[in-house]
Amino acid sequence: MRTMAWLHVRLTEQQQRVVNEERTSHPNERIRERMLVLWLLHNGVTRQKAAEIVGIGRATVQRFVAAFRDGGLDGLRRWDPNRPESEMVAYRELIRESFEKQPVHTVAEACERIFRLTGLRRGPSQVRKFLKDLGLKFQRVRVLPVPPKKTWPSTSKSRPSFSQPT
């Protein structure tokens, strides 16, 4: 079994300027976190202590070091979160137009309409999330209480008034 030598992080003058700048001003919070870890390691802080300071696990610090070792600062900046996109995205406008033209009453009805429009069968949870992401909301419908009609025998009798005598 081959063991890897411990990489001591030493930054060049140019890399120090870049890391020092990006650890506070990079637009992506995760990249700022990575640059801070690299800066701490460069300044002699142990991997365990750097993990504690930043609030991440030691294994994560090790992944950051491996990314820096393999790709330099560009490797450390690489950010591709795994966020798969639904197949329904291709039909986004078609679904929106259909639901705005004729709203559905239930999630099950929405599932069925999406299946008829696109041929994609999805479960209620996935459809509910997709419609919420579209900006559509389910409107709760309730029965409004209506005063009873006077024609019913139980309600047609006049009731005594409780007003103050004058």
N, C-alpha and C positions, 0 to 999 in steps of 0.2 A: 504494500500500500504506500502510495506516494503522499507525503504531507507537503502542504504549501508553506512557504516561508512567510512569516508575519510581515505585512507591508507597513512600513513606517511612512506615514503621510508627510511628504516634504513638498511644499509648493514653491514654484519659481516666483520671482518678483511680479511678473505679469499675472500669473495665476492668483497670487495673493490679492492683487488689486481687484481682479474680477470677482473672486470669491467674497471678499470683504464688501464689495458693492452689491452683489446679488443676494447676499444673505439677509439684507434689509429691504432691498427695493425690487426684487424680481416679482412679476405679477402673480405667479403661481405660488401659493403658500407651501406646497410640498417641495418645490425646488428651493425655496428659502430655507426650509427645514434641512434639506440635504446639504446646502452650502454652509449652514451653521455647524452641522456635524463635522464637515470637512475642515472648517476653520478651527474648531475645538481640537480635532485630532492633530492638525498642523502645529497647534500651540502646546502640544504635549499632554493633553488630557487623555486619559485611558478611554478605551471603547465603552467600558461599563459606565464610567462617569459621564461621558458624552451622552449616552443613552438616557441616563437619569436626568441630566440637565434639559434635554430636548423633550423628554417625556415619551420616548419610544423604546422598543425592545432592543437588546444587544444584538440579536440576529438581524434586525433591520439595519443597524449601524454597519454590520458586516456586509450586508447586501449593498449599501451605499459605497463602502470601500471597494468592493468587487467591481461595481459599476465604474468607479473612478479609475481603478487599475486597468480595466479592459477598454474603456472608451474615453478616458480623460474627463475634462469638464463637460464636453458634449455628451458623453455617456451618462454622466450624473444628471444632466438636464433632461434627458430623454423621459418623456411622460406620455405613456399610452395606456390609460386605464382601460380595462376590459369591460366595455359597455356595449353589449350586442344591441342591434337595432331591430325592432319588430318588423316583420314583413308587411304589416298593415300601414307602415309609414308611406309606402308607395301609393296607397289609396287614400291618404289623409284628406285631400280636398273633396274627393268623391263622397266619402263618408260624412264629412262635415256638411256638405250641401244637402245630402239626403236627410240628415237629422234636423237641420235647420228648417227645411221645407216641410217635413212631416215628423215631429218629435215622437219618440217612442215612450211607452208608459212603464216598461220594466227593463231590467238588465237582460233578462232572457229574450225579450223581444229585440233588444239591441244586438245580441249575439246572433240571432236568426237573420236580421236584416244585413249585418256585416257579412254573414255567410253567403246570402243571396247576391250581394253586391260584388264581393271579391272572391268567393270560393274558399276563403280561409275560415276554418272553424276554430274559434277560441272560447275559452271558458269565461265565466262571469267576472272573475277577479281581473283577468287580463283586459277584458273589454271595459270594465269600469275604470281601470287605471288609464287606458288609452283615451277614453272619452274625457276624463278629467284633464289629461295632458293637452287635449284639443281645446280645453277651455269650456267645455259643455258641462252643465250641472243638472243633476236630477232634481226636479222640483217636487217637493212633497205636497201631495194633494190631500186635503182633509175635508170632511163634511162640515159645512157651516151650520150652526144651530139656527133654526128658523122658528119664530114664535108660532105656536099652534093656531090652527084656524078656529074661528069663533063658531063654526057650524057644528062642531062635535059636541055632543051632549055634555061630556064631562067638562068642557071648557067654556060652554056658552052661558053658564050661570054667572050672574054678576057677583062679584065678591065684595065684601064690606071694605070700605076705605078706612085707613087708619090716620086720617088727617086730624089736626087739632080743631076742636069745635070753636067757632067764632063767637 
